[in-house]
Amino acid sequence: MEHVALGHTNAQIGEALGSSPHTTRNRVAQVAARISAFHLLEARLAVLHPSTNDQRRE
């Protein structure tokens, strides 16, 4: 999720992690769902500002 927070594309993330952009897209979606992020922006904010993520779940 650090790559997502930095604004990297699925292709860039996949290259860095050794996976395809398609696999990366699916994995990012799974992680975003686990942290209750409905949009990629929310996922980025959750990584950059973890304390706001706790407040959102209450």
ChimeraX attribute file (.defattr): number of C-alpha atoms within 10 A of each C-alpha:
attribute: neighborCount
match mode: 1-to-1
recipient: residues
	/A:1	17
	/A:2	12
	/A:3	17
	/A:4	18
	/A:5	16
	/A:6	11
	/A:7	14
	/A:8	13
	/A:9	14
	/A:10	21
	/A:11	16
	/A:12	17
	/A:13	21
	/A:14	18
	/A:15	13
	/A:16	10
	/A:17	11
	/A:18	10
	/A:19	14
	/A:20	14
	/A:21	16
	/A:22	12
	/A:23	13
	/A:24	20
	/A:25	15
	/A:26	12
	/A:27	14
	/A:28	19
	/A:29	16
	/A:30	13
	/A:31	13
	/A:32	20
	/A:33	13
	/A:34	9
	/A:35	15
	/A:36	15
	/A:37	19
	/A:38	11
	/A:39	11
	/A:40	15
	/A:41	13
	/A:42	16
	/A:43	25
	/A:44	20
	/A:45	16
	/A:46	21
	/A:47	18
	/A:48	15
	/A:49	11
	/A:50	12
	/A:51	11
	/A:52	12
	/A:53	18
	/A:54	11
	/A:55	8
	/A:56	10
	/A:57	8
	/A:58	5
